[in-house]
Amino acid sequence: MKRFVVVAVPMLAGVTIGLLWWQPGTEHSASVQAEPAALSKTEESGQGLELKPGSERRLGVFKLVHGRDLSLSTADTTDGKSCLIESGEADADSSVCLEDGLFTLRKVAFSVDSQGGPQRFSELHVPGVVASGVRSAEILKTDGSSASLDLSSEGAFVYESPESDLEQAIYPNGFRLYGPSGRLAETVHFPTGP
């Protein structure tokens, strides 16, 4: 079942009650709380989007652990939104669209996709892209740990929760983004619900 940040994060909050309230990295002054209102209409199918001709930018194809390919791209819509579009082999295209550009409110655009749940997820991954000034990034987890993200040359990534994390109900809940000098540029936490 494909879920996006506005759907999956409240579901994760229900599964990990109390854990998502703890947000690592808040000691940094560059911390930004991502507001659910910052997300525009979330499209379940990218086929319903009216894309501006010539605006699509391919970010790369990523191989998921279970052997599926996931393709990421960005594009602008005719009504002024910018979208992160995810295409899979078996799944319909999906997108997250924001008003005024993908990086207006934070330096990362992402979605949260899961299979299974709500008690136990069989798969959970976070596809996304960082703004051009971001040189490296980490994903934060509900247990306080973090993992480095492998950014493509286009700044795209797909983080997959390891099975061991899913078994222990450890989920991604934010990002640390670093600039060219290696200094922390921004900490972003997943929205915790409406």
C-alpha positions in Angstrom: 0.0 0.0 0.0 1.6 3.2 -1.1 1.5 6.1 1.3 2.8 9.6 1.2 4.1 11.9 3.9 0.7 13.2 4.9 -0.7 9.7 5.1 2.2 7.6 6.2 3.6 9.8 9.0 0.3 9.9 11.0 0.2 6.1 10.6 3.8 5.8 11.8 3.0 8.1 14.7 0.2 5.7 15.7 2.5 2.7 15.5 5.3 4.4 17.4 3.3 6.4 19.8 5.6 8.6 21.8 8.7 7.8 19.7 8.0 10.4 17.0 7.6 13.1 19.6 11.3 12.7 20.4 13.2 14.5 17.6 16.9 14.1 17.5 19.0 17.0 16.3 16.8 19.7 17.9 19.9 21.1 19.6 20.9 22.7 16.3 19.8 26.2 15.6 19.2 25.4 12.0 16.4 23.0 12.9 13.2 23.4 10.9 9.9 21.8 11.7 8.2 20.7 8.5 4.5 21.7 8.7 1.9 19.4 7.1 0.3 22.6 5.6 3.5 23.0 3.5 2.4 20.0 1.5 0.1 20.8 -1.3 -2.4 18.4 -2.7 -0.8 14.9 -2.7 -1.6 13.0 -5.9 -2.0 9.2 -5.6 -1.4 8.9 -9.3 1.0 11.0 -11.3 -1.2 10.3 -14.3 -3.6 13.0 -13.0 -1.0 15.7 -13.1 -0.9 18.2 -15.9 2.8 18.7 -16.4 4.3 21.8 -18.0 6.0 20.7 -21.2 9.7 20.4 -21.0 9.8 20.7 -17.2 10.5 17.0 -16.3 14.0 16.3 -15.0 15.1 12.7 -14.5 16.9 12.1 -11.2 17.7 8.4 -11.5 16.6 4.8 -11.2 17.2 3.1 -7.8 17.1 -0.7 -7.2 15.1 -1.7 -4.1 16.2 -4.6 -1.9 13.3 -6.7 -3.1 14.5 -6.3 -6.7 12.1 -3.6 -7.9 13.3 -0.5 -9.7 12.2 2.9 -8.6 12.5 5.9 -10.9 12.5 9.5 -9.6 12.0 12.7 -11.5 10.8 16.2 -10.8 8.4 18.3 -12.9 6.3 21.5 -12.7 2.6 21.4 -13.2 0.5 23.9 -15.3 -1.1 25.2 -12.1 2.3 26.3 -10.6 3.2 23.4 -8.4 6.6 21.5 -8.3 6.4 17.8 -8.0 8.6 14.9 -7.0 7.4 11.9 -9.1 8.0 8.3 -8.3 7.5 5.5 -10.8 7.8 1.8 -10.1 7.6 -1.3 -12.2 4.3 -2.6 -10.8 3.0 0.6 -9.0 1.2 3.5 -10.6 3.2 6.8 -10.7 2.9 8.7 -7.5 3.8 12.3 -6.7 4.2 14.8 -3.9 3.5 18.4 -5.1 4.3 21.7 -3.4 3.4 25.3 -4.1 6.2 27.7 -5.0 8.9 25.0 -5.6 10.2 21.9 -4.0 12.7 23.7 -1.8 10.8 26.8 -0.7 10.3 25.7 2.9 13.1 23.2 3.3 16.1 21.8 1.4 14.7 18.3 0.9 11.6 17.0 -0.9 10.5 13.5 0.0 7.7 11.0 0.5 7.3 8.0 2.7 6.1 4.7 1.1 5.3 1.5 3.0 3.9 -2.0 2.5 2.0 -3.7 5.3 1.2 -2.1 8.6 -0.1 -0.7 10.8 1.3 -3.1 13.4 4.2 -4.3 11.2 5.6 -3.0 8.0 7.1 -5.4 5.5 8.8 -2.6 3.6 9.3 1.1 4.2 11.3 3.5 2.0 11.8 7.2 1.7 12.5 8.5 -1.8 13.6 12.2 -2.2 15.8 14.9 -3.6 17.9 17.5 -1.8 18.5 21.2 -2.9 21.6 22.0 -5.0 23.6 23.4 -2.1 23.3 20.2 0.0 26.4 18.1 -0.3 25.6 15.2 2.1 22.7 14.1 4.2 21.6 11.7 6.9 18.3 10.2 7.7 17.3 10.3 11.4 15.5 7.4 13.0 13.0 7.1 15.9 15.6 5.3 18.1 18.0 8.3 17.9 20.4 6.8 15.4 21.0 8.0 11.9 22.2 6.7 8.5 24.1 8.4 5.7 22.2 8.8 2.5 23.8 8.0 -0.8 23.0 11.0 -3.0 23.1 10.7 -6.7 24.8 13.4 -8.9 21.3 14.9 -9.1 20.9 15.0 -5.3 18.3 12.1 -5.4 18.2 9.3 -2.9 16.1 6.3 -1.8 16.4 5.2 1.8 15.1 1.7 2.7 14.5 0.7 6.3 16.4 -2.5 7.0 14.2 -5.4 8.0 15.9 -5.4 11.5 14.6 -1.8 12.0 11.1 -2.7 10.9 11.1 -5.7 13.3 11.9 -3.3 16.2 9.5 -0.6 15.1 12.4 1.8 14.3 11.3 4.2 11.6 12.9 7.2 9.7 11.6 10.5 11.1 13.8 13.3 9.7 17.0 14.5 8.0 20.2 16.3 8.7 21.4 18.2 5.6 25.0 19.4 5.3 26.4 22.1 3.0 29.7 22.2 0.9 31.9 22.8 4.0 30.4 19.8 5.8 28.6 22.1 8.3 25.0 21.4 9.2 22.7 23.4 7.0 19.3 22.2 8.2 17.5 19.6 10.3 14.1 18.6 9.0 11.6 16.5 10.9 8.8 14.6 9.4 5.4 16.2 10.0 3.6 14.4 12.9 0.1 14.8 11.6 -2.6 17.4 10.7 
